[in-house]
Amino acid sequence: MKRLMRNRATPIIRELLAGDGLSVAKLVQPIFVEEGLQTSTELAGLRGNFRMGVEAALKQIESDLAQSVRNFMLFPLPAAKGISPDSGAQIIAAIKKRFGADIHLWVDTCLCSTSPLGHCCLFHEKNPLSNNGAVTPNIDLEATLEALASYALAFAQAGADGIAPSDMMDGRVAAIRSNLDQNAFNHIPIMSYSTKFASQFYGPFRDAADSSPAFGDRKQYQIDVRNRDDAINASIRCADEGADLLMLKPGMTSIDLLSPIRKKTQLPVGVYQVSGEYAALDLLAREGFADFNKALLETWQVYRRAGAQFIITYGARKALDLGVPAL
């Protein structure tokens, strides 16, 4: 049974997906929260964004709420690497205990920030690093799907309002949906990173999330930017597996795909204005080549014009001050 009501369940998600025009309600603010961190550090190239501990994150979210931001994409970061969702679950629980239904907390669900190898998957080889990059290790898809499904369930049990798998593995949406449904979380929506390219525009994020691969790259599972058919089929795959929302990344190199993917899947489709895009605007502004605020607003307007129903952006907390209406 196709469950359309997950996208109608709360006022926040209804506003995220409803109507035309640009509003703060259609923007999602990423937040990076590290287990046990006592200080906050501004992220290189991502002005106004910080790597924070829980207490600082609570204060930041309170400030963001005052700016009408209610959708957040949480990137939980462990104090020590290891394949376990526990640190993320603790961070989620602390945030939801404080804010409850006042916010919609989407949680990025992947292995890259917790894995010592920095990859979005597990491998059959016991020690892929021993290859020194000479041989591409074999992805253990079954083990990866099991881990991702366990992360999603732990996050839902901790209070996550939505799960956002970003790994690009075949079958991950189906595995997550099944595990959630079997454990009475059939009301939790899945926002799938459904078309995610292997891109040069992720640099600031990988530093922020401590998620750079220890070897090789991610071209085994992320999409070649030249391959339009693969990009569209990846989103169709996620729709068929039970995703409720689809998201394209990077936004600017996916803009031509918004309309065809929405037509083929009949699902809400949004974009992630990734760290490299946001940092590029910052650099232009620092060099005097552009007005940062005007350029940021322009990009959002173009995304909406192209058909993005929601936008994940590091500047969401600035939108109200830029004249974007709350609703």
C-alpha positions as CSV (number, residue, x, y, z in Angstrom):
1,M,0.0,0.0,0.0
2,K,1.3,3.4,-0.9
3,R,1.1,5.7,2.2
4,L,0.6,9.2,1.1
5,M,-0.5,10.5,4.5
6,R,3.1,10.5,5.8
7,N,3.6,13.7,3.8
8,R,0.5,15.3,5.4
9,A,1.0,14.2,8.9
10,T,2.2,17.4,10.6
11,P,1.8,21.2,9.8
12,I,5.5,21.5,9.3
13,I,5.8,18.8,6.6
14,R,2.6,20.1,4.9
15,E,4.1,23.6,4.7
16,L,7.4,22.1,3.4
17,L,5.6,20.6,0.4
18,A,2.6,22.8,-0.2
19,G,2.1,25.5,-2.8
20,D,4.2,27.8,-4.9
21,G,6.6,30.6,-4.2
22,L,9.5,30.7,-1.7
23,S,9.1,30.7,2.0
24,V,11.2,29.8,5.1
25,A,8.9,26.9,5.6
26,K,10.3,25.3,2.4
27,L,13.9,25.5,3.6
28,V,15.8,22.9,5.6
29,Q,18.7,24.0,7.8
30,P,21.6,21.5,8.2
31,I,23.2,21.2,11.7
32,F,26.3,19.4,12.7
33,V,26.3,18.1,16.3
34,E,29.2,16.2,17.8
35,E,28.9,13.9,20.8
36,G,30.6,15.4,23.9
37,L,31.9,18.5,22.2
38,Q,32.2,21.5,24.5
39,T,33.2,24.2,22.0
40,S,31.7,25.4,18.7
41,T,33.8,26.0,15.6
42,E,32.6,27.9,12.5
43,L,32.8,25.7,9.5
44,A,35.3,26.7,6.8
45,G,33.5,28.2,3.8
46,L,30.0,27.8,5.5
47,R,29.5,31.2,7.1
48,G,27.0,31.1,9.9
49,N,27.3,27.3,10.4
50,F,29.1,25.6,13.2
51,R,30.2,22.2,14.4
52,M,28.6,22.1,17.9
53,G,28.1,20.1,21.0
54,V,24.5,19.4,22.2
55,E,24.1,22.4,24.5
56,A,25.3,24.8,21.8
57,A,23.0,23.1,19.3
58,L,20.0,23.6,21.5
59,K,20.7,27.3,21.7
60,Q,21.2,27.5,17.9
61,I,18.0,25.7,17.2
62,E,16.2,28.0,19.6
63,S,17.6,31.0,17.7
64,D,16.7,29.4,14.4
65,L,13.1,28.9,15.6
66,A,12.9,32.6,16.2
67,Q,13.8,33.0,12.5
68,S,10.9,30.8,11.6
69,V,13.1,27.8,10.6
70,R,11.4,24.6,11.6
71,N,13.0,21.9,9.4
72,F,16.4,20.7,10.3
73,M,18.8,18.1,8.8
74,L,20.8,16.7,11.6
75,F,24.3,15.3,11.0
76,P,25.2,13.5,14.2
77,L,28.9,13.0,14.7
78,P,30.4,10.5,17.2
79,A,33.2,11.3,19.6
80,A,35.0,8.1,18.4
81,K,34.6,6.2,15.2
82,G,32.7,2.9,15.1
83,I,29.7,1.3,13.3
84,S,27.1,2.2,15.9
85,P,24.1,4.6,15.9
86,D,24.2,5.1,19.7
87,S,25.8,8.6,19.7
88,G,23.4,9.8,17.0
89,A,20.4,8.5,19.0
90,Q,21.6,10.3,22.1
91,I,21.9,13.6,20.2
92,I,18.4,13.1,18.6
93,A,16.8,12.4,22.0
94,A,18.3,15.5,23.6
95,I,17.1,17.8,20.7
96,K,13.6,16.3,20.6
97,K,13.3,16.4,24.4
98,R,13.8,20.1,24.2
99,F,11.8,21.0,21.1
100,G,9.3,18.2,20.6
101,A,6.8,19.0,17.8
102,D,8.0,22.6,17.4
103,I,10.6,21.3,14.8
104,H,10.8,18.6,12.2
105,L,14.1,16.8,12.7
106,W,15.3,14.9,9.6
107,V,18.3,12.8,10.3
108,D,21.0,12.1,7.7
109,T,21.4,8.3,7.8
110,C,24.7,7.0,6.5
111,L,27.8,5.2,7.7
112,C,30.5,7.6,6.5
113,S,30.7,9.8,9.6
114,T,30.9,6.8,12.0
115,S,33.0,4.5,9.9
116,P,36.8,4.5,10.5
117,L,37.1,4.1,6.7
118,G,35.0,7.2,5.9
119,H,32.9,5.3,3.3
120,C,29.1,5.0,3.1
121,C,29.2,1.2,3.1
122,L,30.9,-1.8,4.5
123,F,33.3,-4.0,2.6
124,H,33.8,-7.8,2.3
125,E,37.6,-7.3,2.8
126,K,38.6,-7.4,6.4
127,N,41.2,-4.6,5.7
128,P,40.5,-2.7,2.5
129,L,43.4,-0.3,3.3
130,S,45.9,-3.2,2.7
131,N,45.2,-2.8,-1.0
132,N,46.8,0.7,-1.0
133,G,44.2,1.7,-3.5
134,A,45.5,-0.9,-6.1
135,V,42.3,-3.0,-5.9
136,T,38.8,-1.6,-5.5
137,P,37.3,-3.4,-2.5
138,N,34.0,-5.2,-2.8
139,I,31.0,-3.6,-1.1
140,D,29.2,-5.9,1.3
141,L,25.7,-4.8,0.3
142,E,23.8,-7.0,2.7
143,A,25.8,-6.0,5.7
144,T,25.5,-2.4,4.7
145,L,21.8,-2.5,4.3
146,E,21.4,-4.2,7.7
147,A,23.6,-1.5,9.3
148,L,21.6,1.3,7.7
149,A,18.3,-0.2,8.7
150,S,19.5,-0.5,12.3
151,Y,20.7,3.1,12.3
152,A,17.3,4.3,11.0
153,L,15.4,2.3,13.6
154,A,17.6,3.6,16.4
155,F,17.1,7.2,15.2
156,A,13.3,6.8,15.0
157,Q,13.2,5.3,18.5
158,A,15.2,8.3,19.7
159,G,12.6,10.7,18.3
160,A,13.7,11.5,14.7
161,D,10.8,12.9,12.7
162,G,12.2,11.7,9.3
163,I,15.0,9.5,8.0
164,A,17.3,10.7,5.2
165,P,19.5,7.9,3.8
166,S,22.4,9.4,1.9
167,D,24.5,6.4,1.1
168,M,23.3,5.6,-2.4
169,M,23.2,1.8,-1.9
170,D,20.7,-0.2,-3.9
171,G,17.9,-1.4,-1.7
172,R,18.6,0.9,1.3
173,V,15.2,2.6,1.2
174,A,13.4,-0.7,1.1
175,A,15.5,-2.1,4.0
176,I,14.9,1.0,6.1
177,R,11.1,1.1,5.3
178,S,10.8,-2.5,6.2
179,N,12.6,-2.2,9.5
180,L,10.6,0.9,10.5
181,D,7.3,-0.7,9.6
182,Q,8.1,-3.9,11.4
183,N,8.8,-1.9,14.6
184,A,5.7,0.4,14.5
185,F,7.3,3.4,12.9
186,N,5.3,3.3,9.7
187,H,4.4,6.9,10.3
188,I,8.1,8.1,9.8
189,P,8.7,9.5,6.4
190,I,11.9,8.8,4.3
191,M,13.5,11.6,2.5
192,S,15.9,9.8,0.2
193,Y,19.1,11.3,-1.3
194,S,17.8,9.6,-4.4
195,T,20.0,11.2,-7.1
196,K,23.5,12.0,-5.6
197,F,26.4,12.6,-7.9
198,A,30.0,11.9,-7.3
199,S,31.0,15.6,-7.2
200,Q,33.7,18.1,-6.5
201,F,31.3,20.3,-4.5
202,Y,31.3,18.4,-1.2
203,G,34.6,19.5,0.2
204,P,33.6,21.8,3.0
205,F,31.0,19.2,4.1
206,R,33.4,16.4,4.3
207,D,35.6,18.5,6.6
208,A,32.6,19.5,8.7
209,A,31.4,15.9,9.1
210,D,34.8,14.2,9.2
211,S,33.6,11.9,6.5
212,S,36.4,11.9,3.8
213,P,37.2,8.4,2.5
214,A,40.3,6.9,4.0
215,F,41.1,5.5,0.5
216,G,39.7,5.7,-3.0
217,D,36.5,7.6,-3.8
218,R,32.8,7.0,-3.9
219,K,32.3,6.4,-7.6
220,Q,31.3,2.8,-7.0
221,Y,28.0,4.0,-5.5
222,Q,27.5,7.7,-6.3
223,I,26.4,8.7,-9.8
224,D,28.6,9.8,-12.7
225,V,27.6,13.4,-13.4
226,R,27.6,12.7,-17.2
227,N,24.9,9.9,-16.9
228,R,21.4,11.4,-17.1
229,D,19.6,8.1,-17.4
230,D,21.4,6.6,-14.3
231,A,20.5,9.8,-12.4
232,I,16.8,9.5,-13.2
233,N,16.7,5.8,-12.6
234,A,18.3,6.2,-9.2
235,S,15.4,8.3,-8.1
236,I,12.8,6.0,-9.7
237,R,14.5,3.1,-7.7
238,C,14.0,5.0,-4.4
239,A,10.4,5.8,-5.3
240,D,9.7,2.1,-6.0
241,E,11.4,1.1,-2.7
242,G,9.0,3.4,-0.7
243,A,10.6,6.8,-0.4
244,D,8.2,9.6,0.6
245,L,10.4,12.5,-0.7
246,L,13.2,12.6,-3.1
247,M,16.2,14.9,-3.0
248,L,18.8,15.7,-5.7
249,K,22.4,16.6,-4.8
250,P,24.3,18.8,-5.7
251,G,21.4,21.1,-6.4
252,M,23.0,23.2,-9.2
253,T,24.2,20.2,-11.2
254,S,20.9,18.5,-10.9
255,I,18.6,21.3,-11.8
256,D,17.7,19.8,-15.2
257,L,16.5,16.6,-13.5
258,L,13.9,18.1,-11.2
259,S,11.0,18.1,-13.7
260,P,11.6,14.7,-15.3
261,I,12.1,12.9,-11.9
262,R,9.0,14.5,-10.5
263,K,6.9,13.5,-13.6
264,K,8.2,9.9,-13.5
265,T,7.8,9.4,-9.8
266,Q,4.9,11.7,-8.8
267,L,6.7,12.3,-5.5
268,P,7.9,15.6,-4.0
269,V,11.4,16.4,-5.2
270,G,13.8,18.9,-3.6
271,V,17.5,19.8,-3.8
272,Y,20.4,20.1,-1.5
273,Q,22.4,23.3,-2.0
274,V,25.6,21.6,-1.0
275,S,28.6,23.0,0.9
276,G,30.7,23.7,-2.2
277,E,27.8,25.8,-3.7
278,Y,27.4,27.8,-0.6
279,A,31.1,28.2,-0.1
280,A,31.4,29.5,-3.7
281,L,29.0,32.3,-2.9
282,D,31.0,33.1,0.2
283,L,34.2,33.3,-1.8
284,L,32.7,35.5,-4.4
285,A,31.5,37.8,-1.7
286,R,34.8,37.9,0.1
287,E,36.5,38.8,-3.2
288,G,34.0,41.6,-3.9
289,F,32.5,39.9,-6.9
290,A,29.0,39.4,-5.5
291,D,26.7,40.4,-2.7
292,F,26.4,37.2,-0.7
293,N,22.8,37.7,0.5
294,K,21.5,38.7,-2.9
295,A,23.3,35.8,-4.6
296,L,22.0,33.3,-2.0
297,L,18.4,34.5,-2.5
298,E,18.8,34.3,-6.3
299,T,19.9,30.7,-6.1
300,W,16.8,29.8,-4.0
301,Q,14.5,31.6,-6.4
302,V,16.0,29.6,-9.3
303,Y,15.6,26.3,-7.5
304,R,12.0,27.1,-6.9
305,R,11.5,28.2,-10.5
306,A,13.0,24.9,-11.7
307,G,10.5,23.0,-9.6
308,A,12.3,22.2,-6.3
309,Q,9.6,21.7,-3.6
310,F,12.0,22.1,-0.8
311,I,15.6,23.3,-0.5
312,I,18.2,22.1,2.0
313,T,20.6,25.1,2.4
314,Y,23.2,26.3,4.9
315,G,21.6,29.7,4.7
316,A,18.0,28.8,5.9
317,R,18.5,30.6,9.1
318,K,19.2,33.8,7.2
319,A,16.1,33.7,5.0
320,L,13.7,35.7,7.2
321,D,16.3,38.6,7.4
322,L,16.6,38.4,3.6
323,G,12.9,39.2,3.2
324,V,11.7,35.6,2.6
325,P,8.2,35.2,4.2
326,A,7.9,32.6,7.0
327,L,5.0,30.8,5.2
